[in-house]
Amino acid sequence: MEEANDSEETSNITHVHASYSIISYPASQLPEQYKALIFSKWLRSLRFGNPVFKKIESSQYYKNYHLFIEKLLAKPDSIIRLAVLTDDHDVVLGFAISREDVLDYVHVHGDYRRIGISKKLIPEGITVFSHFTLTWGAIWQSKLKHLKFDPFA
C-alpha cells in the first residue's frame, strides 16, 4: 500500500502557519486511520448541509447512507484525495471522493474553507457531481458552473 502525493507543491495555511499536501489513495487501499473521519464528516455534513436529508429519520439516514457510502467506496475506480498537514498526515483538513469524471463528495473542515483547499482536492477531468449541499451549491454556482449535477452517476 503506497501513499501517493499528487502534489509536489504545498500550500500555506496562514492562520495556523503550516502547509498542506494533497495525498490520494484508491478507496480500497485507504489506511484505516482515515476511514472513520471520511464516514463521519460525509454523513454529518450531507445531513446538515442538505435540507432534504435532514427530513429522513436520523437512525434510518445514518444506517442506510453509511451502506451507500460503503458501496461507492467499494467501486474499483473510487479514489480518495486528502488534504493533510505536510508535517503531520494525521491532521486532515478535507477530502474528496471521485470516480473517473464523477465527483462524489468534497468536504473541507469549516476552519479551513475559503483558502482553495477544495479546488486542489477536486481532480482534473471532473464533469459531474453526485451529491449536493447548500455550501457546495454556492461553490458550484460561483466557480464550477460547467459541472453537471447527476445524483445517479
C-alpha positions in Angstrom: 0.0 0.0 0.0 1.8 3.1 -1.2 0.9 6.6 -0.4 0.9 8.9 -3.5 1.4 12.6 -3.2 -0.4 14.1 -6.1 1.1 17.5 -5.5 4.7 18.3 -5.1 3.5 21.8 -4.3 2.4 22.5 -0.8 0.2 25.4 0.2 0.5 27.6 3.2 -2.3 27.8 5.7 -1.9 31.3 7.0 -3.9 31.1 10.2 -2.1 28.0 11.5 1.3 28.8 10.0 1.6 25.4 8.3 1.4 23.9 4.9 -0.7 21.1 3.5 -0.3 18.5 0.9 -2.8 16.5 -1.2 -2.4 12.7 -1.0 -4.5 10.2 -2.7 -5.4 6.5 -2.4 -7.6 4.1 -4.2 -10.6 3.8 -1.9 -9.8 0.1 -1.4 -6.4 1.0 0.0 -7.4 3.8 2.3 -5.5 3.4 5.5 -7.7 2.6 8.5 -6.8 5.8 10.3 -8.8 7.8 7.8 -12.0 5.7 7.4 -14.0 6.9 10.4 -13.2 10.5 9.6 -14.5 10.1 6.0 -17.7 8.4 7.1 -18.5 10.8 10.0 -17.7 14.0 8.1 -19.6 12.9 4.9 -22.6 11.7 6.8 -23.0 14.7 9.1 -22.1 17.4 6.5 -24.6 15.9 4.0 -27.4 15.5 6.6 -27.0 19.0 7.9 -26.0 20.6 4.6 -29.0 19.4 2.6 -32.5 20.1 4.0 -33.9 17.0 2.1 -31.6 14.6 4.0 -32.4 16.3 7.3 -36.1 15.2 6.8 -35.1 11.5 6.9 -35.4 9.9 10.4 -32.0 10.0 11.9 -31.3 6.3 12.6 -32.5 5.4 9.1 -30.4 8.0 7.5 -27.2 7.0 9.2 -27.7 3.3 8.8 -28.7 3.4 5.1 -26.4 6.2 4.0 -23.4 4.5 5.6 -24.1 1.4 3.5 -24.5 3.6 0.4 -21.1 5.3 1.0 -19.6 1.8 1.6 -20.8 0.8 -1.9 -19.4 3.9 -3.5 -16.0 3.3 -1.9 -16.0 -0.3 -3.0 -16.2 0.6 -6.6 -12.8 -0.2 -8.2 -12.3 3.3 -9.7 -13.1 5.2 -6.4 -10.2 7.5 -5.4 -9.9 9.4 -2.1 -7.9 12.6 -2.0 -7.0 14.0 1.3 -5.7 17.5 2.2 -3.3 16.9 5.2 -0.8 18.9 7.1 2.5 18.4 5.3 4.3 17.7 8.6 1.5 15.6 10.2 -0.6 13.4 7.9 -2.9 12.6 10.8 -4.4 16.1 10.6 -6.9 16.0 7.7 -8.2 19.4 6.5 -10.5 18.0 3.9 -11.2 15.2 1.4 -12.7 14.4 -1.9 -14.1 11.1 -3.3 -14.2 10.7 -7.1 -14.6 8.1 -9.8 -13.3 8.8 -13.3 -15.2 12.1 -14.2 -17.6 11.9 -11.3 -17.1 13.9 -8.0 -19.0 12.0 -5.3 -18.2 14.3 -2.4 -15.9 17.0 -1.3 -15.6 18.2 2.3 -13.3 20.8 3.9 -13.3 21.4 7.6 -15.0 24.7 8.4 -11.9 26.3 9.8 -10.0 25.8 6.5 -12.6 26.9 4.0 -12.1 29.8 1.5 -8.4 29.2 1.1 -8.5 27.0 -2.0 -8.4 23.5 -0.5 -11.5 22.2 -2.2 -10.1 23.4 -5.6 -7.0 21.4 -5.0 -8.9 18.3 -3.8 -11.0 18.1 -7.0 -9.2 16.1 -9.7 -8.9 17.4 -13.2 -11.4 16.0 -15.7 -14.4 16.1 -13.4 -17.6 16.8 -15.4 -20.3 15.6 -13.0 -21.0 15.7 -9.3 -23.4 13.3 -7.5 -24.0 15.0 -4.1 -25.4 18.4 -3.2 -25.2 20.5 -0.1 -26.0 24.2 0.3 -22.3 25.0 0.7 -21.5 23.1 -2.4 -24.3 24.7 -4.3 -22.8 28.1 -3.7 -19.4 26.9 -4.9 -21.0 25.3 -7.9 -22.8 28.4 -8.9 -19.9 30.8 -8.4 -16.9 28.8 -9.6 -17.9 25.5 -11.2 -21.0 26.1 -13.4 -19.6 23.8 -16.1 -20.2 20.7 -13.9 -23.5 18.8 -14.2 -25.4 17.5 -11.2 -26.4 13.9 -11.5 -27.3 12.1 -8.3 -27.4 8.8 -10.2 -23.9 9.0 -11.7 
